[in-house]
Amino acid sequence: MSANEYMEQFSPHLFWDVRKEDINLDAHAQYVIQRVLEYGLLGDWNLIKSYYGLPKIVETAKGLRSLDPRALAYIAAISKTPKEQFRCYTWKQLNPQPWNS
């Protein structure tokens, strides 16, 4: 399946703010993976897993500065990777929001 065919199959709500035709799955992998982890449905997850593979998804997610806590818990559990290995987890611990103090 081509990258364009993958893009056509994603849920419409994932990329409501951009033109799907402008998204390159390879060049914009971080953007696509984060959107699917935070807002995607099971079918969207299966699409990125099929296209990128779990190791690339995990490595990309490890580098994200922010990620919804539920998405972090999901990717950590599904990949059996400790949360502490994800930048979004350590970033939040080192940089708490002022209203949380």
N, C-alpha and C positions, 0 to 999 in steps of 0.2 A: 504494500500500500504506500502511496506517495505521501509526502508531507502535506500537500494540499488536501488529499482525501482525509487525512487525520484531522486537519483543521475544520473541515466541513462537519465532522462528527461530534465535535465538542458541543456541550450545552450552550445555547445562545447567551445565557446570562453571564458566562465567564468573561467574555470580552465585549461587554456592552459599551465600553467607553472608547474602543479603538476599532479600526477596520480589520476584520479577520484576515483579509487578503494581504495586509501589510506585515503580518506576524510571520517571522521565519522561525520554525521550530528549533533550529540549531543555534542561530544567533541570539534568540530570545529565550533560551531554555530556562534561565532563572525566573523570568517573568511568568512563563507558562506553568512551570512546576509550582511556583508559589500560588498562583491563581487557583490551580486545581486542588492543591492541598487545603487551601482556605475556603474555597467556595464550590468546589466541584462535587459532582455526584459520583456514584460508584462507577458508572460507565466512563466518566472522564478520567477517573483514577486508572481504570483498565487501559485506556488509550495511552496515557503517558507511560504506564508501566510497559506496555507493548513497544512503544516508540523508543524510550530512553533506556529502559531496564532499571531494576531496583538499585543497583550500585550507583549509577549516575544520579538518580533522583536523591539518594541519601547524601552523596557528596555535595550536590548542589544545595540541598536543604541545610547541610552543616554550615555553609557559608552565608546563609541569609541572616541579616541583622535583625529582622523582625519576622515573627511567624505567630499566628494565632495559637494560643496555648493548646487548644484541642488538636490542631493540625500537628503541632510538635509532639504531643502525646501519641498521636496515631503513627507518625512516621518513625518515632523512636520505638514504639511497640512492634510495628510490622517488620522493622529491620533489626530488632534486638540490639539497638544502639543506645547507650546511656544518654540521657538528655544533656548531661554535662559536656558532651562532645559537639553540641550544636551551638553556633555563635549566638543565635537569638536567645538561648538560655543563659549563657555566660554574660552576654551584653546586658541583659536585663538585671542580672544580679549585681553587676559592677556599676550600672547607671540607673539606679531607681528613679522613678518619676517623683518630682517634689511633692506631689499631693499624696504619695504613698508613705511619706516619712512620718 
